[in-house]
Amino acid sequence: MLKNILILEPNDTSDELAKLVDVFSEGSRCNSNQIISIKPTRCSVASCGKMTHGYDMEYACKQMEMADILVIASPVYLHSFASFVQMVIDRYYAGNSRKSLKISGCALLSFGNVDGYDMFEPLVLTYNKFIEYFEWENLGVITAVDWESTGEEIPLVLARARELGASIR
């Protein structure tokens, strides 16, 4: 059965994270799934400190409501998600009913130009709490560190991303 897969990712995606998303998408398209990727074009913070979300958040929310599967693609920034991805997560975590979305499963793709995998622990914990709150299936977590220092890992990580995409039916 065709799945609508929504990928949330920031505009400033590194080449490595973009490659993870690409091979995940290739794997998923093998099952005729529809992929929609959301990248922000503008977000601003007003002088009073109030977030103004504009088109990006409205569009993201509409796409979230139509998605069957959510893929969070984010670099690890200070042990957390990129700001746009975090905004969408926070908006749904804080303001929406658990049952308002038809999403049944979620996956995480993350890259960090960091020294070790311990930098991902808080990000993965937040991801796990998010999907636990919404009662979604955890489809998988793929994290990768600085590929320049671990070049032999690249084919393995990309193969795992492709397999994760292909597993969504």
C-alpha positions as CSV (number, residue, x, y, z in Angstrom):
1,M,0.0,0.0,0.0
2,L,1.3,3.4,-1.0
3,K,2.5,5.5,1.9
4,N,2.8,9.3,2.1
5,I,6.2,9.9,3.7
6,L,7.0,13.4,5.0
7,I,10.7,14.3,5.5
8,L,11.4,17.3,7.7
9,E,14.8,18.7,7.1
10,P,16.5,22.0,7.5
11,N,17.7,24.1,4.5
12,D,21.3,24.0,5.7
13,T,21.5,20.2,5.4
14,S,25.1,19.0,5.1
15,D,26.1,16.9,2.1
16,E,26.3,13.9,4.3
17,L,22.8,14.2,5.7
18,A,21.5,15.1,2.2
19,K,23.0,11.8,1.0
20,L,21.3,9.9,3.8
21,V,18.0,11.4,2.8
22,D,18.5,10.7,-0.9
23,V,19.3,7.0,-0.4
24,F,16.5,6.6,2.1
25,S,14.1,8.2,-0.5
26,E,15.5,5.9,-3.2
27,G,14.8,2.9,-1.1
28,S,11.3,4.0,-0.3
29,R,10.4,4.9,-3.8
30,C,11.1,1.2,-4.7
31,N,7.7,0.5,-3.0
32,S,6.0,3.3,-4.9
33,N,5.8,5.5,-1.8
34,Q,5.2,9.2,-2.2
35,I,8.0,11.4,-0.7
36,I,7.5,15.0,0.3
37,S,10.4,16.9,1.8
38,I,9.9,20.1,3.7
39,K,12.7,22.6,4.0
40,P,12.1,26.1,5.5
41,T,12.3,29.1,3.3
42,R,11.7,31.7,6.0
43,C,11.2,31.9,9.7
44,S,11.7,34.9,11.9
45,V,11.5,35.9,15.5
46,A,9.7,39.2,16.2
47,S,11.1,41.8,18.5
48,C,8.8,40.7,21.3
49,G,10.3,37.2,21.1
50,K,7.2,35.7,19.6
51,M,7.9,33.2,16.8
52,T,6.3,34.1,13.5
53,H,6.1,31.0,11.4
54,G,4.5,32.2,8.2
55,Y,4.1,29.9,5.2
56,D,6.6,27.3,6.4
57,M,4.8,26.2,9.5
58,E,1.4,26.3,7.9
59,Y,2.6,24.2,5.1
60,A,4.5,21.8,7.4
61,C,1.4,21.4,9.6
62,K,-0.8,20.6,6.5
63,Q,1.7,18.1,5.3
64,M,2.0,16.5,8.8
65,E,-1.8,16.0,8.7
66,M,-1.6,14.2,5.3
67,A,1.4,12.0,6.1
68,D,1.4,8.3,7.0
69,I,5.0,8.3,7.9
70,L,7.3,11.0,9.3
71,V,11.0,11.1,8.8
72,I,13.0,13.5,10.8
73,A,16.3,14.4,9.1
74,S,18.4,16.7,11.1
75,P,22.0,17.4,11.9
76,V,22.9,17.2,15.6
77,Y,23.2,20.8,16.9
78,L,24.3,21.0,20.5
79,H,22.8,17.6,21.2
80,S,19.5,18.5,19.6
81,F,17.6,19.0,16.3
82,A,18.0,21.9,13.9
83,S,15.7,24.8,14.8
84,F,13.1,24.3,12.1
85,V,12.7,20.6,12.8
86,Q,12.5,21.4,16.5
87,M,9.7,24.0,15.9
88,V,7.6,21.5,14.1
89,I,8.1,18.9,16.8
90,D,7.4,21.4,19.6
91,R,4.2,22.6,17.9
92,Y,2.8,19.1,17.6
93,Y,4.0,18.0,21.0
94,A,2.5,20.9,22.8
95,G,-0.5,21.9,20.9
96,N,-2.1,19.0,19.1
97,S,-4.1,16.0,20.0
98,R,-2.3,12.7,19.8
99,K,-5.0,11.4,17.6
100,S,-5.1,14.4,15.2
101,L,-2.5,12.9,12.9
102,K,-2.7,9.7,10.9
103,I,1.0,9.1,11.1
104,S,1.7,5.6,12.2
105,G,5.5,5.5,12.2
106,C,8.5,7.7,12.4
107,A,12.2,7.4,11.6
108,L,15.3,9.5,12.4
109,L,18.2,10.3,10.1
110,S,21.0,12.4,11.7
111,F,24.5,13.3,10.8
112,G,26.9,15.1,13.1
113,N,30.4,16.5,12.4
114,V,31.3,15.3,15.9
115,D,33.8,13.0,17.5
116,G,31.5,10.3,18.8
117,Y,28.0,8.9,19.0
118,D,27.5,10.2,22.5
119,M,26.6,13.6,21.0
120,F,23.4,11.9,19.6
121,E,22.1,10.6,22.9
122,P,19.9,13.6,23.9
123,L,18.6,14.0,20.3
124,V,17.6,10.3,20.2
125,L,16.0,10.6,23.6
126,T,13.9,13.5,22.5
127,Y,13.0,11.6,19.3
128,N,11.9,8.6,21.4
129,K,9.8,10.7,23.8
130,F,8.2,12.4,20.8
131,I,7.1,9.2,19.1
132,E,6.1,7.6,22.5
133,Y,3.8,10.6,23.1
134,F,2.1,10.1,19.8
135,E,2.1,6.3,20.0
136,W,3.9,5.9,16.7
137,E,6.0,3.0,15.7
138,N,9.8,3.6,15.8
139,L,10.8,2.6,12.2
140,G,14.5,3.2,12.8
141,V,17.2,5.5,13.9
142,I,20.3,6.1,11.7
143,T,23.1,8.3,13.1
144,A,26.4,9.0,11.4
145,V,29.5,10.9,12.6
146,D,32.2,12.7,10.6
147,W,32.6,10.6,7.5
148,E,36.1,12.0,6.8
149,S,37.5,10.3,9.8
150,T,35.4,7.1,9.4
151,G,35.4,6.6,5.6
152,E,34.9,2.9,5.8
153,E,31.5,3.5,7.5
154,I,30.0,5.4,4.6
155,P,28.8,2.4,2.5
156,L,27.3,0.7,5.6
157,V,25.4,3.8,6.8
158,L,24.1,4.5,3.3
159,A,23.0,0.8,2.9
160,R,21.2,1.0,6.2
161,A,19.4,4.2,5.1
162,R,18.3,2.6,1.8
163,E,17.1,-0.5,3.6
164,L,15.1,1.6,6.1
165,G,13.4,3.4,3.2
166,A,12.7,0.1,1.4
167,S,11.2,-1.4,4.6
168,I,8.3,1.1,4.5
169,R,5.4,-0.6,2.8
